[in-house]
Amino acid sequence: MGRFEHYYRATSRAFLTDRDWHELPESVRVGMSADLFQAVVDDAVAAMEGETFDDREDRHLSWTPMMLDEQAWESLQKLLADTLKQR
């Protein structure tokens, strides 16, 4: 049985600034967070069911619970923002 490889690229990226996010009603923020998290879970499940999740030997999967003070939180936010910009 043959395998298909699919490559996806976002045609556009939805991006909200901190100010945009803050101005949304809490109910909208909660809904958007839930929808995004569900999409991540759905993609992971589809990859596992499609037996592609572990195809790469160099893939990375980790879970790192953290307790951060305000300074560490701001540093992490900057690191993640910088990483997204490198895409």
PDB file of N, CA, C and O in Angstrom:
ATOM      1  N   MET A   1       0.846  -1.173   0.000  1.00  0.00           N
ATOM      2  CA  MET A   1       0.000   0.000   0.000  1.00  0.00           C
ATOM      3  C   MET A   1       0.897   1.244   0.000  1.00  0.00           C
ATOM      4  O   MET A   1       1.802   1.355   0.827  1.00  0.00           O
ATOM      5  N   GLY A   2       0.655   2.156  -0.902  1.00  0.00           N
ATOM      6  CA  GLY A   2       1.466   3.363  -1.027  1.00  0.00           C
ATOM      7  C   GLY A   2       1.116   4.407   0.016  1.00  0.00           C
ATOM      8  O   GLY A   2       0.031   4.406   0.597  1.00  0.00           O
ATOM      9  N   ARG A   3       2.059   5.284   0.228  1.00  0.00           N
ATOM     10  CA  ARG A   3       1.842   6.385   1.171  1.00  0.00           C
ATOM     11  C   ARG A   3       1.851   7.690   0.409  1.00  0.00           C
ATOM     12  O   ARG A   3       2.553   7.842  -0.590  1.00  0.00           O
ATOM     13  N   PHE A   4       1.078   8.608   0.884  1.00  0.00           N
ATOM     14  CA  PHE A   4       1.056   9.938   0.314  1.00  0.00           C
ATOM     15  C   PHE A   4       1.716  10.894   1.279  1.00  0.00           C
ATOM     16  O   PHE A   4       1.533  10.786   2.491  1.00  0.00           O
ATOM     17  N   GLU A   5       2.478  11.823   0.751  1.00  0.00           N
ATOM     18  CA  GLU A   5       3.047  12.865   1.584  1.00  0.00           C
ATOM     19  C   GLU A   5       2.326  14.155   1.262  1.00  0.00           C
ATOM     20  O   GLU A   5       2.178  14.528   0.098  1.00  0.00           O
ATOM     21  N   HIS A   6       1.888  14.820   2.290  1.00  0.00           N
ATOM     22  CA  HIS A   6       1.190  16.090   2.121  1.00  0.00           C
ATOM     23  C   HIS A   6       2.018  17.184   2.759  1.00  0.00           C
ATOM     24  O   HIS A   6       2.531  17.024   3.867  1.00  0.00           O
ATOM     25  N   TYR A   7       2.145  18.281   2.064  1.00  0.00           N
ATOM     26  CA  TYR A   7       2.853  19.437   2.585  1.00  0.00           C
ATOM     27  C   TYR A   7       1.862  20.585   2.615  1.00  0.00           C
ATOM     28  O   TYR A   7       1.208  20.874   1.613  1.00  0.00           O
ATOM     29  N   TYR A   8       1.753  21.230   3.745  1.00  0.00           N
ATOM     30  CA  TYR A   8       0.796  22.310   3.907  1.00  0.00           C
ATOM     31  C   TYR A   8       1.531  23.601   4.217  1.00  0.00           C
ATOM     32  O   TYR A   8       2.544  23.602   4.916  1.00  0.00           O
ATOM     33  N   ARG A   9       1.023  24.671   3.702  1.00  0.00           N
ATOM     34  CA  ARG A   9       1.560  25.984   4.006  1.00  0.00           C
ATOM     35  C   ARG A   9       0.372  26.913   4.216  1.00  0.00           C
ATOM     36  O   ARG A   9      -0.563  26.940   3.417  1.00  0.00           O
ATOM     37  N   ALA A  10       0.426  27.660   5.289  1.00  0.00           N
ATOM     38  CA  ALA A  10      -0.649  28.612   5.551  1.00  0.00           C
ATOM     39  C   ALA A  10      -0.652  29.674   4.462  1.00  0.00           C
ATOM     40  O   ALA A  10       0.400  30.177   4.066  1.00  0.00           O
ATOM     41  N   THR A  11      -1.834  30.008   3.988  1.00  0.00           N
ATOM     42  CA  THR A  11      -1.918  31.059   2.980  1.00  0.00           C
ATOM     43  C   THR A  11      -1.871  32.428   3.630  1.00  0.00           C
ATOM     44  O   THR A  11      -1.459  33.408   3.010  1.00  0.00           O
ATOM     45  N   SER A  12      -2.288  32.488   4.863  1.00  0.00           N
ATOM     46  CA  SER A  12      -2.150  33.715   5.634  1.00  0.00           C
ATOM     47  C   SER A  12      -2.157  33.329   7.107  1.00  0.00           C
ATOM     48  O   SER A  12      -2.636  32.260   7.484  1.00  0.00           O
ATOM     49  N   ARG A  13      -1.624  34.208   7.916  1.00  0.00           N
ATOM     50  CA  ARG A  13      -1.551  33.927   9.338  1.00  0.00           C
ATOM     51  C   ARG A  13      -2.424  34.920  10.078  1.00  0.00           C
ATOM     52  O   ARG A  13      -2.285  36.134   9.927  1.00  0.00           O
ATOM     53  N   ALA A  14      -3.322  34.382  10.875  1.00  0.00           N
ATOM     54  CA  ALA A  14      -4.131  35.245  11.727  1.00  0.00           C
ATOM     55  C   ALA A  14      -3.248  35.681  12.892  1.00  0.00           C
ATOM     56  O   ALA A  14      -2.597  34.854  13.530  1.00  0.00           O
ATOM     57  N   PHE A  15      -3.231  36.935  13.154  1.00  0.00           N
ATOM     58  CA  PHE A  15      -2.381  37.428  14.231  1.00  0.00           C
ATOM     59  C   PHE A  15      -3.110  38.548  14.960  1.00  0.00           C
ATOM     60  O   PHE A  15      -3.588  39.503  14.348  1.00  0.00           O
ATOM     61  N   LEU A  16      -3.182  38.413  16.244  1.00  0.00           N
ATOM     62  CA  LEU A  16      -3.759  39.448  17.091  1.00  0.00           C
ATOM     63  C   LEU A  16      -2.650  40.017  17.955  1.00  0.00           C
ATOM     64  O   LEU A  16      -1.864  39.274  18.543  1.00  0.00           O
ATOM     65  N   THR A  17      -2.591  41.315  18.026  1.00  0.00           N
ATOM     66  CA  THR A  17      -1.639  41.938  18.937  1.00  0.00           C
ATOM     67  C   THR A  17      -2.144  41.749  20.364  1.00  0.00           C
ATOM     68  O   THR A  17      -3.289  41.355  20.583  1.00  0.00           O
ATOM     69  N   ASP A  18      -1.280  42.035  21.320  1.00  0.00           N
ATOM     70  CA  ASP A  18      -1.707  41.969  22.720  1.00  0.00           C
ATOM     71  C   ASP A  18      -2.893  42.896  22.946  1.00  0.00           C
ATOM     72  O   ASP A  18      -3.834  42.555  23.662  1.00  0.00           O
ATOM     73  N   ARG A  19      -2.839  44.063  22.332  1.00  0.00           N
ATOM     74  CA  ARG A  19      -3.934  45.027  22.487  1.00  0.00           C
ATOM     75  C   ARG A  19      -5.233  44.483  21.874  1.00  0.00           C
ATOM     76  O   ARG A  19      -6.300  44.593  22.477  1.00  0.00           O
ATOM     77  N   ASP A  20      -5.135  43.893  20.667  1.00  0.00           N
ATOM     78  CA  ASP A  20      -6.319  43.295  20.035  1.00  0.00           C
ATOM     79  C   ASP A  20      -6.939  42.247  20.947  1.00  0.00           C
ATOM     80  O   ASP A  20      -8.150  42.228  21.168  1.00  0.00           O
ATOM     81  N   TRP A  21      -6.082  41.374  21.473  1.00  0.00           N
ATOM     82  CA  TRP A  21      -6.548  40.281  22.331  1.00  0.00           C
ATOM     83  C   TRP A  21      -7.227  40.837  23.582  1.00  0.00           C
ATOM     84  O   TRP A  21      -8.287  40.359  23.985  1.00  0.00           O
ATOM     85  N   HIS A  22      -6.612  41.842  24.188  1.00  0.00           N
ATOM     86  CA  HIS A  22      -7.147  42.444  25.409  1.00  0.00           C
ATOM     87  C   HIS A  22      -8.520  43.075  25.171  1.00  0.00           C
ATOM     88  O   HIS A  22      -9.367  43.083  26.064  1.00  0.00           O
ATOM     89  N   GLU A  23      -8.734  43.599  23.972  1.00  0.00           N
ATOM     90  CA  GLU A  23      -9.993  44.282  23.666  1.00  0.00           C
ATOM     91  C   GLU A  23     -11.141  43.325  23.345  1.00  0.00           C
ATOM     92  O   GLU A  23     -12.300  43.738  23.311  1.00  0.00           O
ATOM     93  N   LEU A  24     -10.828  42.059  23.112  1.00  0.00           N
ATOM     94  CA  LEU A  24     -11.887  41.089  22.852  1.00  0.00           C
ATOM     95  C   LEU A  24     -12.609  40.740  24.147  1.00  0.00           C
ATOM     96  O   LEU A  24     -11.989  40.698  25.209  1.00  0.00           O
ATOM     97  N   PRO A  25     -13.904  40.492  24.071  1.00  0.00           N
ATOM     98  CA  PRO A  25     -14.613  40.029  25.265  1.00  0.00           C
ATOM     99  C   PRO A  25     -14.035  38.687  25.732  1.00  0.00           C
ATOM    100  O   PRO A  25     -13.579  37.883  24.919  1.00  0.00           O
ATOM    101  N   GLU A  26     -14.060  38.459  27.024  1.00  0.00           N
ATOM    102  CA  GLU A  26     -13.501  37.222  27.575  1.00  0.00           C
ATOM    103  C   GLU A  26     -14.133  35.993  26.934  1.00  0.00           C
ATOM    104  O   GLU A  26     -13.435  35.014  26.670  1.00  0.00           O
ATOM    105  N   SER A  27     -15.427  36.022  26.682  1.00  0.00           N
ATOM    106  CA  SER A  27     -16.096  34.865  26.079  1.00  0.00           C
ATOM    107  C   SER A  27     -15.523  34.557  24.694  1.00  0.00           C
ATOM    108  O   SER A  27     -15.414  33.390  24.318  1.00  0.00           O
ATOM    109  N   VAL A  28     -15.161  35.580  23.941  1.00  0.00           N
ATOM    110  CA  VAL A  28     -14.563  35.376  22.622  1.00  0.00           C
ATOM    111  C   VAL A  28     -13.151  34.807  22.765  1.00  0.00           C
ATOM    112  O   VAL A  28     -12.771  33.901  22.024  1.00  0.00           O
ATOM    113  N   ARG A  29     -12.371  35.334  23.714  1.00  0.00           N
ATOM    114  CA  ARG A  29     -11.011  34.819  23.928  1.00  0.00           C
ATOM    115  C   ARG A  29     -11.049  33.352  24.321  1.00  0.00           C
ATOM    116  O   ARG A  29     -10.266  32.548  23.816  1.00  0.00           O
ATOM    117  N   VAL A  30     -11.956  33.006  25.218  1.00  0.00           N
ATOM    118  CA  VAL A  30     -12.073  31.612  25.666  1.00  0.00           C
ATOM    119  C   VAL A  30     -12.444  30.717  24.487  1.00  0.00           C
ATOM    120  O   VAL A  30     -11.879  29.637  24.316  1.00  0.00           O
ATOM    121  N   GLY A  31     -13.389  31.171  23.681  1.00  0.00           N
ATOM    122  CA  GLY A  31     -13.808  30.383  22.521  1.00  0.00           C
ATOM    123  C   GLY A  31     -12.693  30.211  21.506  1.00  0.00           C
ATOM    124  O   GLY A  31     -12.503  29.123  20.962  1.00  0.00           O
ATOM    125  N   MET A  32     -11.953  31.288  21.249  1.00  0.00           N
ATOM    126  CA  MET A  32     -10.842  31.205  20.297  1.00  0.00           C
ATOM    127  C   MET A  32      -9.749  30.280  20.813  1.00  0.00           C
ATOM    128  O   MET A  32      -9.183  29.500  20.048  1.00  0.00           O
ATOM    129  N   SER A  33      -9.453  30.361  22.094  1.00  0.00           N
ATOM    130  CA  SER A  33      -8.434  29.482  22.684  1.00  0.00           C
ATOM    131  C   SER A  33      -8.872  28.022  22.581  1.00  0.00           C
ATOM    132  O   SER A  33      -8.072  27.154  22.235  1.00  0.00           O
ATOM    133  N   ALA A  34     -10.133  27.757  22.879  1.00  0.00           N
ATOM    134  CA  ALA A  34     -10.648  26.384  22.806  1.00  0.00           C
ATOM    135  C   ALA A  34     -10.598  25.865  21.373  1.00  0.00           C
ATOM    136  O   ALA A  34     -10.217  24.717  21.145  1.00  0.00           O
ATOM    137  N   ASP A  35     -10.975  26.692  20.413  1.00  0.00           N
ATOM    138  CA  ASP A  35     -10.948  26.276  19.004  1.00  0.00           C
ATOM    139  C   ASP A  35      -9.528  25.972  18.543  1.00  0.00           C
ATOM    140  O   ASP A  35      -9.295  24.973  17.862  1.00  0.00           O
ATOM    141  N   LEU A  36      -8.582  26.826  18.909  1.00  0.00           N
ATOM    142  CA  LEU A  36      -7.196  26.608  18.504  1.00  0.00           C
ATOM    143  C   LEU A  36      -6.637  25.344  19.140  1.00  0.00           C
ATOM    144  O   LEU A  36      -5.977  24.548  18.472  1.00  0.00           O
ATOM    145  N   PHE A  37      -6.899  25.160  20.420  1.00  0.00           N
ATOM    146  CA  PHE A  37      -6.401  23.967  21.095  1.00  0.00           C
ATOM    147  C   PHE A  37      -7.000  22.715  20.476  1.00  0.00           C
ATOM    148  O   PHE A  37      -6.305  21.713  20.305  1.00  0.00           O
ATOM    149  N   GLN A  38      -8.292  22.765  20.136  1.00  0.00           N
ATOM    150  CA  GLN A  38      -8.937  21.607  19.506  1.00  0.00           C
ATOM    151  C   GLN A  38      -8.306  21.311  18.150  1.00  0.00           C
ATOM    152  O   GLN A  38      -8.132  20.145  17.795  1.00  0.00           O
ATOM    153  N   ALA A  39      -7.961  22.348  17.389  1.00  0.00           N
ATOM    154  CA  ALA A  39      -7.310  22.144  16.092  1.00  0.00           C
ATOM    155  C   ALA A  39      -5.957  21.457  16.263  1.00  0.00           C
ATOM    156  O   ALA A  39      -5.598  20.585  15.472  1.00  0.00           O
ATOM    157  N   VAL A  40      -5.212  21.844  17.289  1.00  0.00           N
ATOM    158  CA  VAL A  40      -3.917  21.212  17.560  1.00  0.00           C
ATOM    159  C   VAL A  40      -4.121  19.732  17.892  1.00  0.00           C
ATOM    160  O   VAL A  40      -3.417  18.869  17.369  1.00  0.00           O
ATOM    161  N   VAL A  41      -5.076  19.452  18.753  1.00  0.00           N
ATOM    162  CA  VAL A  41      -5.360  18.064  19.128  1.00  0.00           C
ATOM    163  C   VAL A  41      -5.811  17.265  17.908  1.00  0.00           C
ATOM    164  O   VAL A  41      -5.356  16.140  17.702  1.00  0.00           O
ATOM    165  N   ASP A  42      -6.707  17.840  17.096  1.00  0.00           N
ATOM    166  CA  ASP A  42      -7.193  17.144  15.899  1.00  0.00           C
ATOM    167  C   ASP A  42      -6.050  16.819  14.946  1.00  0.00           C
ATOM    168  O   ASP A  42      -5.998  15.721  14.392  1.00  0.00           O
ATOM    169  N   ASP A  43      -5.134  17.765  14.752  1.00  0.00           N
ATOM    170  CA  ASP A  43      -3.985  17.521  13.871  1.00  0.00           C
ATOM    171  C   ASP A  43      -3.097  16.409  14.419  1.00  0.00           C
ATOM    172  O   ASP A  43      -2.629  15.559  13.662  1.00  0.00           O
ATOM    173  N   ALA A  44      -2.865  16.413  15.718  1.00  0.00           N
ATOM    174  CA  ALA A  44      -2.029  15.374  16.329  1.00  0.00           C
ATOM    175  C   ALA A  44      -2.689  14.004  16.192  1.00  0.00           C
ATOM    176  O   ALA A  44      -2.025  13.026  15.852  1.00  0.00           O
ATOM    177  N   VAL A  45      -3.976  13.933  16.454  1.00  0.00           N
ATOM    178  CA  VAL A  45      -4.697  12.660  16.330  1.00  0.00           C
ATOM    179  C   VAL A  45      -4.670  12.171  14.885  1.00  0.00           C
ATOM    180  O   VAL A  45      -4.453  10.984  14.641  1.00  0.00           O
ATOM    181  N   ALA A  46      -4.887  13.066  13.927  1.00  0.00           N
ATOM    182  CA  ALA A  46      -4.866  12.679  12.513  1.00  0.00           C
ATOM    183  C   ALA A  46      -3.488  12.151  12.125  1.00  0.00           C
ATOM    184  O   ALA A  46      -3.387  11.178  11.379  1.00  0.00           O
ATOM    185  N   ALA A  47      -2.433  12.783  12.623  1.00  0.00           N
ATOM    186  CA  ALA A  47      -1.076  12.322  12.320  1.00  0.00           C
ATOM    187  C   ALA A  47      -0.810  10.953  12.940  1.00  0.00           C
ATOM    188  O   ALA A  47      -0.153  10.108  12.332  1.00  0.00           O
ATOM    189  N   MET A  48      -1.316  10.739  14.138  1.00  0.00           N
ATOM    190  CA  MET A  48      -1.124   9.436  14.776  1.00  0.00           C
ATOM    191  C   MET A  48      -1.921   8.356  14.050  1.00  0.00           C
ATOM    192  O   MET A  48      -1.411   7.265  13.797  1.00  0.00           O
ATOM    193  N   GLU A  49      -3.168   8.665  13.718  1.00  0.00           N
ATOM    194  CA  GLU A  49      -3.998   7.692  13.001  1.00  0.00           C
ATOM    195  C   GLU A  49      -3.445   7.431  11.594  1.00  0.00           C
ATOM    196  O   GLU A  49      -3.555   6.317  11.081  1.00  0.00           O
ATOM    197  N   GLY A  50      -2.858   8.444  10.981  1.00  0.00           N
ATOM    198  CA  GLY A  50      -2.270   8.287   9.657  1.00  0.00           C
ATOM    199  C   GLY A  50      -0.868   7.714   9.694  1.00  0.00           C
ATOM    200  O   GLY A  50      -0.216   7.569   8.660  1.00  0.00           O
ATOM    201  N   GLU A  51      -0.413   7.391  10.886  1.00  0.00           N
ATOM    202  CA  GLU A  51       0.909   6.805  11.112  1.00  0.00           C
ATOM    203  C   GLU A  51       2.040   7.676  10.560  1.00  0.00           C
ATOM    204  O   GLU A  51       3.043   7.170  10.058  1.00  0.00           O
ATOM    205  N   THR A  52       1.857   8.987  10.661  1.00  0.00           N
ATOM    206  CA  THR A  52       2.911   9.909  10.231  1.00  0.00           C
ATOM    207  C   THR A  52       3.521  10.666  11.411  1.00  0.00           C
ATOM    208  O   THR A  52       4.537  11.343  11.251  1.00  0.00           O
ATOM    209  N   PHE A  53       2.926  10.562  12.565  1.00  0.00           N
ATOM    210  CA  PHE A  53       3.365  11.326  13.729  1.00  0.00           C
ATOM    211  C   PHE A  53       4.821  11.054  14.081  1.00  0.00           C
ATOM    212  O   PHE A  53       5.563  11.970  14.435  1.00  0.00           O
ATOM    213  N   ASP A  54       5.220   9.812  13.983  1.00  0.00           N
ATOM    214  CA  ASP A  54       6.580   9.416  14.362  1.00  0.00           C
ATOM    215  C   ASP A  54       7.454   9.078  13.162  1.00  0.00           C
ATOM    216  O   ASP A  54       8.469   8.399  13.317  1.00  0.00           O
ATOM    217  N   ASP A  55       7.088   9.533  11.978  1.00  0.00           N
ATOM    218  CA  ASP A  55       7.872   9.221  10.783  1.00  0.00           C
ATOM    219  C   ASP A  55       9.314   9.710  10.868  1.00  0.00           C
ATOM    220  O   ASP A  55      10.233   9.010  10.443  1.00  0.00           O
ATOM    221  N   ARG A  56       9.512  10.874  11.397  1.00  0.00           N
ATOM    222  CA  ARG A  56      10.872  11.435  11.451  1.00  0.00           C
ATOM    223  C   ARG A  56      11.570  10.958  12.716  1.00  0.00           C
ATOM    224  O   ARG A  56      11.021  11.057  13.814  1.00  0.00           O
ATOM    225  N   GLU A  57      12.752  10.453  12.559  1.00  0.00           N
ATOM    226  CA  GLU A  57      13.521  10.029  13.728  1.00  0.00           C
ATOM    227  C   GLU A  57      14.005  11.226  14.539  1.00  0.00           C
ATOM    228  O   GLU A  57      14.277  11.100  15.733  1.00  0.00           O
ATOM    229  N   ASP A  58      14.112  12.394  13.891  1.00  0.00           N
ATOM    230  CA  ASP A  58      14.610  13.583  14.593  1.00  0.00           C
ATOM    231  C   ASP A  58      13.487  14.495  15.077  1.00  0.00           C
ATOM    232  O   ASP A  58      13.733  15.654  15.411  1.00  0.00           O
ATOM    233  N   ARG A  59      12.284  13.994  15.118  1.00  0.00           N
ATOM    234  CA  ARG A  59      11.182  14.836  15.566  1.00  0.00           C
ATOM    235  C   ARG A  59      11.315  15.119  17.052  1.00  0.00           C
ATOM    236  O   ARG A  59      11.978  14.383  17.784  1.00  0.00           O
ATOM    237  N   HIS A  60      10.677  16.189  17.484  1.00  0.00           N
ATOM    238  CA  HIS A  60      10.757  16.596  18.889  1.00  0.00           C
ATOM    239  C   HIS A  60       9.359  16.685  19.471  1.00  0.00           C
ATOM    240  O   HIS A  60       8.459  17.276  18.873  1.00  0.00           O
ATOM    241  N   LEU A  61       9.190  16.101  20.625  1.00  0.00           N
ATOM    242  CA  LEU A  61       7.935  16.189  21.361  1.00  0.00           C
ATOM    243  C   LEU A  61       8.293  16.304  22.829  1.00  0.00           C
ATOM    244  O   LEU A  61       9.016  15.464  23.366  1.00  0.00           O
ATOM    245  N   SER A  62       7.794  17.334  23.474  1.00  0.00           N
ATOM    246  CA  SER A  62       8.085  17.481  24.896  1.00  0.00           C
ATOM    247  C   SER A  62       6.943  18.219  25.581  1.00  0.00           C
ATOM    248  O   SER A  62       6.118  18.872  24.942  1.00  0.00           O
ATOM    249  N   TRP A  63       6.926  18.095  26.865  1.00  0.00           N
ATOM    250  CA  TRP A  63       5.961  18.805  27.709  1.00  0.00           C
ATOM    251  C   TRP A  63       6.774  19.377  28.848  1.00  0.00           C
ATOM    252  O   TRP A  63       7.418  18.635  29.589  1.00  0.00           O
ATOM    253  N   THR A  64       6.750  20.684  28.995  1.00  0.00           N
ATOM    254  CA  THR A  64       7.581  21.324  30.001  1.00  0.00           C
ATOM    255  C   THR A  64       6.739  22.246  30.882  1.00  0.00           C
ATOM    256  O   THR A  64       6.619  23.437  30.595  1.00  0.00           O
ATOM    257  N   PRO A  65       6.158  21.703  31.950  1.00  0.00           N
ATOM    258  CA  PRO A  65       5.421  22.578  32.866  1.00  0.00           C
ATOM    259  C   PRO A  65       6.385  23.590  33.493  1.00  0.00           C
ATOM    260  O   PRO A  65       7.512  23.242  33.846  1.00  0.00           O
ATOM    261  N   MET A  66       5.943  24.827  33.629  1.00  0.00           N
ATOM    262  CA  MET A  66       6.813  25.871  34.163  1.00  0.00           C
ATOM    263  C   MET A  66       6.056  26.745  35.157  1.00  0.00           C
ATOM    264  O   MET A  66       4.861  27.001  35.008  1.00  0.00           O
ATOM    265  N   MET A  67       6.773  27.185  36.154  1.00  0.00           N
ATOM    266  CA  MET A  67       6.278  28.220  37.049  1.00  0.00           C
ATOM    267  C   MET A  67       7.179  29.423  36.812  1.00  0.00           C
ATOM    268  O   MET A  67       8.373  29.377  37.109  1.00  0.00           O
ATOM    269  N   LEU A  68       6.611  30.503  36.278  1.00  0.00           N
ATOM    270  CA  LEU A  68       7.413  31.648  35.878  1.00  0.00           C
ATOM    271  C   LEU A  68       7.013  32.899  36.641  1.00  0.00           C
ATOM    272  O   LEU A  68       5.830  33.157  36.860  1.00  0.00           O
ATOM    273  N   ASP A  69       8.016  33.673  37.043  1.00  0.00           N
ATOM    274  CA  ASP A  69       7.703  34.987  37.584  1.00  0.00           C
ATOM    275  C   ASP A  69       7.479  35.933  36.399  1.00  0.00           C
ATOM    276  O   ASP A  69       7.610  35.514  35.248  1.00  0.00           O
ATOM    277  N   GLU A  70       7.151  37.169  36.657  1.00  0.00           N
ATOM    278  CA  GLU A  70       6.814  38.108  35.577  1.00  0.00           C
ATOM    279  C   GLU A  70       7.977  38.300  34.607  1.00  0.00           C
ATOM    280  O   GLU A  70       7.766  38.346  33.395  1.00  0.00           O
ATOM    281  N   GLN A  71       9.183  38.412  35.117  1.00  0.00           N
ATOM    282  CA  GLN A  71      10.348  38.613  34.248  1.00  0.00           C
ATOM    283  C   GLN A  71      10.570  37.404  33.336  1.00  0.00           C
ATOM    284  O   GLN A  71      10.842  37.564  32.146  1.00  0.00           O
ATOM    285  N   ALA A  72      10.456  36.206  33.888  1.00  0.00           N
ATOM    286  CA  ALA A  72      10.640  34.996  33.088  1.00  0.00           C
ATOM    287  C   ALA A  72       9.519  34.869  32.052  1.00  0.00           C
ATOM    288  O   ALA A  72       9.765  34.449  30.922  1.00  0.00           O
ATOM    289  N   TRP A  73       8.288  35.232  32.435  1.00  0.00           N
ATOM    290  CA  TRP A  73       7.154  35.199  31.499  1.00  0.00           C
ATOM    291  C   TRP A  73       7.414  36.133  30.320  1.00  0.00           C
ATOM    292  O   TRP A  73       7.197  35.755  29.169  1.00  0.00           O
ATOM    293  N   GLU A  74       7.873  37.338  30.597  1.00  0.00           N
ATOM    294  CA  GLU A  74       8.155  38.299  29.535  1.00  0.00           C
ATOM    295  C   GLU A  74       9.284  37.800  28.634  1.00  0.00           C
ATOM    296  O   GLU A  74       9.222  37.976  27.417  1.00  0.00           O
ATOM    297  N   SER A  75      10.306  37.183  29.210  1.00  0.00           N
ATOM    298  CA  SER A  75      11.404  36.633  28.410  1.00  0.00           C
ATOM    299  C   SER A  75      10.906  35.512  27.505  1.00  0.00           C
ATOM    300  O   SER A  75      11.289  35.433  26.338  1.00  0.00           O
ATOM    301  N   LEU A  76      10.060  34.654  28.040  1.00  0.00           N
ATOM    302  CA  LEU A  76       9.515  33.559  27.244  1.00  0.00           C
ATOM    303  C   LEU A  76       8.630  34.091  26.124  1.00  0.00           C
ATOM    304  O   LEU A  76       8.691  33.597  24.998  1.00  0.00           O
ATOM    305  N   GLN A  77       7.817  35.083  26.419  1.00  0.00           N
ATOM    306  CA  GLN A  77       6.963  35.686  25.392  1.00  0.00           C
ATOM    307  C   GLN A  77       7.805  36.269  24.263  1.00  0.00           C
ATOM    308  O   GLN A  77       7.458  36.114  23.092  1.00  0.00           O
ATOM    309  N   LYS A  78       8.899  36.932  24.597  1.00  0.00           N
ATOM    310  CA  LYS A  78       9.777  37.515  23.581  1.00  0.00           C
ATOM    311  C   LYS A  78      10.420  36.417  22.745  1.00  0.00           C
ATOM    312  O   LYS A  78      10.493  36.534  21.521  1.00  0.00           O
ATOM    313  N   LEU A  79      10.884  35.362  23.385  1.00  0.00           N
ATOM    314  CA  LEU A  79      11.497  34.251  22.672  1.00  0.00           C
ATOM    315  C   LEU A  79      10.510  33.634  21.679  1.00  0.00           C
ATOM    316  O   LEU A  79      10.866  33.377  20.529  1.00  0.00           O
ATOM    317  N   LEU A  80       9.277  33.398  22.117  1.00  0.00           N
ATOM    318  CA  LEU A  80       8.276  32.817  21.237  1.00  0.00           C
ATOM    319  C   LEU A  80       7.911  33.751  20.096  1.00  0.00           C
ATOM    320  O   LEU A  80       7.750  33.305  18.960  1.00  0.00           O
ATOM    321  N   ALA A  81       7.778  35.040  20.381  1.00  0.00           N
ATOM    322  CA  ALA A  81       7.477  36.031  19.326  1.00  0.00           C
ATOM    323  C   ALA A  81       8.597  36.067  18.297  1.00  0.00           C
ATOM    324  O   ALA A  81       8.339  36.109  17.094  1.00  0.00           O
ATOM    325  N   ASP A  82       9.845  36.050  18.769  1.00  0.00           N
ATOM    326  CA  ASP A  82      10.994  36.054  17.865  1.00  0.00           C
ATOM    327  C   ASP A  82      11.020  34.791  17.008  1.00  0.00           C
ATOM    328  O   ASP A  82      11.350  34.845  15.824  1.00  0.00           O
ATOM    329  N   THR A  83      10.673  33.670  17.605  1.00  0.00           N
ATOM    330  CA  THR A  83      10.643  32.408  16.871  1.00  0.00           C
ATOM    331  C   THR A  83       9.594  32.458  15.763  1.00  0.00           C
ATOM    332  O   THR A  83       9.862  32.016  14.646  1.00  0.00           O
ATOM    333  N   LEU A  84       8.418  32.981  16.050  1.00  0.00           N
ATOM    334  CA  LEU A  84       7.375  33.098  15.030  1.00  0.00           C
ATOM    335  C   LEU A  84       7.786  33.995  13.883  1.00  0.00           C
ATOM    336  O   LEU A  84       7.430  33.738  12.733  1.00  0.00           O
ATOM    337  N   LYS A  85       8.536  35.052  14.186  1.00  0.00           N
ATOM    338  CA  LYS A  85       8.997  35.958  13.143  1.00  0.00           C
ATOM    339  C   LYS A  85       9.987  35.317  12.197  1.00  0.00           C
ATOM    340  O   LYS A  85      10.106  35.752  11.051  1.00  0.00           O
ATOM    341  N   GLN A  86      10.710  34.284  12.643  1.00  0.00           N
ATOM    342  CA  GLN A  86      11.734  33.640  11.834  1.00  0.00           C
ATOM    343  C   GLN A  86      11.141  32.717  10.783  1.00  0.00           C
ATOM    344  O   GLN A  86      11.858  32.266   9.890  1.00  0.00           O
ATOM    345  N   ARG A  87       9.933  32.443  10.862  1.00  0.00           N
ATOM    346  CA  ARG A  87       9.266  31.507   9.961  1.00  0.00           C
ATOM    347  C   ARG A  87       9.425  31.937   8.567  1.00  0.00           C
ATOM    348  O   ARG A  87       8.930  31.273   7.656  1.00  0.00           O
TER     349      ARG A  87
END
